[in-house]
Amino acid sequence: MSGEIVYLDTSAIVKRYVDEPGSDVVRGLYRRCYLGELRISFNLWNIGEVLGVIDRARILRRIREEDYVTIKRRFLAETIRLMRLGILLIVGIRRSILKDSWRLIERYRVYQADALQVVSAKNVRAEQFFVADRKLHEVALKEGLNSVYLG
């Protein structure tokens, strides 16, 4: 298995399960992960955010109720499967990560969740950071990450 690690923020993870611009790139990353070419990483915080994003899409009727249930099940099942296979690295919400994120909050005026993504990606030494939020992409670049904007 390759030592390469790619980090996905919440917006990138959602693209795995909801068809939108950039979904093909994320699906390709998961395919490479299953082939043993790389490992995927995200923070424990992302799990709740993904569930919140798809729930909001359901409430706003951007996805149907039955699609919501399917997407939620697929995301949770795949997350567990990838963890068991050892090809998903979940970054915990540790004190050191929180403390490092506070510096980014003040420096770039970003939300805690976004700062956590950058610090987490740096923590696992991710070769690439995939994101669909332009401001977060710019912060990641300023922090030395090889950020890929999915638009």
C-alpha positions as CSV (number, residue, x, y, z in Angstrom):
1,M,0.0,0.0,0.0
2,S,1.2,3.5,-0.8
3,G,2.1,5.8,2.0
4,E,0.4,8.7,0.1
5,I,-2.4,10.3,2.2
6,V,-5.1,12.6,0.8
7,Y,-7.2,14.6,3.1
8,L,-10.9,15.4,2.3
9,D,-12.8,18.2,3.9
10,T,-16.6,17.8,4.3
11,S,-17.5,19.3,1.0
12,A,-15.2,16.8,-0.8
13,I,-16.6,13.8,1.2
14,V,-20.2,14.8,0.2
15,K,-19.2,14.7,-3.5
16,R,-18.5,11.0,-3.1
17,Y,-22.2,10.4,-2.4
18,V,-24.0,13.3,-4.1
19,D,-23.4,13.9,-7.8
20,E,-22.1,17.5,-8.3
21,P,-19.1,19.2,-9.8
22,G,-16.0,17.5,-8.6
23,S,-17.7,14.2,-7.8
24,D,-15.7,12.3,-10.4
25,V,-12.4,13.5,-8.8
26,V,-13.5,12.3,-5.4
27,R,-14.8,9.0,-6.7
28,G,-11.4,8.5,-8.4
29,L,-9.7,9.0,-5.0
30,Y,-11.8,6.4,-3.4
31,R,-11.1,4.0,-6.3
32,R,-7.4,4.5,-5.8
33,C,-7.8,4.0,-2.1
34,Y,-9.5,0.6,-2.6
35,L,-6.7,-0.3,-5.0
36,G,-4.1,0.4,-2.3
37,E,-2.6,3.4,-4.1
38,L,-3.3,5.9,-1.3
39,R,-5.1,6.4,2.0
40,I,-7.9,8.8,2.7
41,S,-8.1,10.9,5.8
42,F,-10.5,13.3,7.5
43,N,-11.3,14.5,11.0
44,L,-13.9,12.9,13.3
45,W,-15.7,16.2,13.1
46,N,-16.4,15.6,9.4
47,I,-18.7,12.7,10.1
48,G,-21.2,15.0,11.9
49,E,-20.8,17.7,9.3
50,V,-21.5,15.2,6.4
51,L,-24.6,14.0,8.2
52,G,-25.7,17.6,8.8
53,V,-25.1,18.5,5.1
54,I,-27.1,15.6,3.7
55,D,-29.9,16.2,6.3
56,R,-30.1,19.9,5.3
57,A,-30.3,18.8,1.6
58,R,-33.2,16.6,2.5
59,I,-35.0,19.3,4.4
60,L,-34.5,21.8,1.6
61,R,-35.8,19.0,-0.8
62,R,-32.5,19.0,-2.8
63,I,-32.6,15.2,-2.3
64,R,-35.5,12.9,-1.8
65,E,-36.2,11.2,1.6
66,E,-35.2,7.8,0.2
67,D,-32.0,9.2,-1.3
68,Y,-31.2,10.7,2.1
69,V,-31.5,7.4,3.8
70,T,-29.4,5.7,1.1
71,I,-26.7,8.3,1.2
72,K,-26.5,8.3,5.0
73,R,-26.2,4.5,5.1
74,R,-23.6,4.3,2.3
75,F,-21.5,7.0,3.9
76,L,-21.5,5.4,7.4
77,A,-21.0,1.9,6.1
78,E,-18.1,2.9,3.8
79,T,-16.5,4.9,6.6
80,I,-16.5,1.9,8.8
81,R,-15.3,-0.5,6.0
82,L,-12.4,1.8,5.1
83,M,-11.4,2.1,8.8
84,R,-11.4,-1.6,9.2
85,L,-9.3,-2.0,6.1
86,G,-6.8,0.5,7.5
87,I,-7.1,2.8,4.5
88,L,-9.0,5.6,6.2
89,L,-7.2,7.7,8.8
90,I,-9.7,9.4,11.1
91,V,-8.0,12.3,12.9
92,G,-9.4,12.7,16.5
93,I,-10.3,16.0,18.1
94,R,-7.3,16.2,20.3
95,R,-6.4,19.2,22.5
96,S,-3.3,19.9,20.4
97,I,-5.3,20.0,17.2
98,L,-7.8,22.3,18.8
99,K,-5.1,24.6,20.1
100,D,-3.4,24.8,16.7
101,S,-6.7,25.5,15.0
102,W,-7.2,28.6,17.3
103,R,-4.2,30.2,15.7
104,L,-5.7,29.8,12.2
105,I,-9.1,31.1,13.4
106,E,-7.5,34.4,14.5
107,R,-5.0,34.6,11.6
108,Y,-7.5,33.9,8.7
109,R,-10.8,34.7,10.3
110,V,-12.2,31.2,9.5
111,Y,-14.6,29.0,11.4
112,Q,-13.4,26.4,13.9
113,A,-14.5,23.6,11.6
114,D,-12.4,24.9,8.7
115,A,-9.4,25.5,10.9
116,L,-9.7,21.9,12.1
117,Q,-9.5,20.7,8.5
118,V,-6.2,22.4,7.8
119,V,-4.6,21.4,11.1
120,S,-5.8,17.8,10.7
121,A,-4.4,17.6,7.1
122,K,-1.1,18.9,8.3
123,N,-1.1,16.5,11.3
124,V,-1.4,13.4,9.0
125,R,1.1,15.0,6.5
126,A,-1.4,14.8,3.7
127,E,0.2,15.0,0.2
128,Q,-3.0,16.7,-1.1
129,F,-6.0,18.5,0.5
130,F,-9.2,18.3,-1.4
131,V,-11.8,21.1,-0.8
132,A,-14.8,22.8,-2.5
133,D,-14.7,25.9,-0.4
134,R,-12.6,28.7,-2.0
135,K,-11.7,30.5,1.2
136,L,-10.6,27.3,2.9
137,H,-8.6,26.4,-0.2
138,E,-6.8,29.7,0.0
139,V,-6.1,29.3,3.7
140,A,-4.7,25.7,3.1
141,L,-2.4,27.1,0.4
142,K,-1.1,29.8,2.7
143,E,-0.5,27.1,5.3
144,G,1.7,25.1,2.9
145,L,-0.8,22.4,2.0
146,N,-1.0,21.1,-1.6
147,S,-4.7,22.1,-1.8
148,V,-6.9,21.0,-4.7
149,Y,-10.0,23.2,-5.2
150,L,-13.0,21.1,-6.5
151,G,-15.2,24.1,-7.2
